[in-house]
Amino acid sequence: METVGKPSEKIVSLHIPPQLLEQLDALVEKGLFKNRSEAVRYAILLLLREYAWLAARENLMMVPLR
């Protein structure tokens, strides 16, 4: 992976459907994000937080009740 901008950032290429890209661009145009990269970073962060929450919840459900 190639480094760009900040030394700690990496370039990631991805393929997405045109409709999804249009919706992403609309969020950027509305000023919710500075650019596509910021919007994608935020989406990934939400995904990871949701996954961590679900994983923690599953682990809690596996603990036997006394």
Beta strands, then each sheet from edge to edge (+ up, - down):
end
